[in-house]
Amino acid sequence: MNPTILTMLEEWVDEEALNLHNKSKHVMKIVPEHRKLRESTEINLYREVE
């Protein structure tokens, strides 16, 4: 386990809900703060296969 890695798992009803979340006040505030602490970023989006 690496204490310098932050992993967040989130599930959204649809892409519109995710986009609304990403534009929310709390996300707009915390994301720039997280960027100050990191060396790199990796974002993985997964979609359910039906």
FENTA-V556998 format. One record per helix or strand of 3 or more residues. SS is the DSSP state (~ for helix, > for strand). FROM is the first residue (numbers start at 1). LEN is the number of residues. If there is no record, write none. Layout:
ss=SS from=FROM len=LEN
ss=SS from=FROM len=LEN
This chain:
ss=~ from=15 len=8
ss=~ from=25 len=13
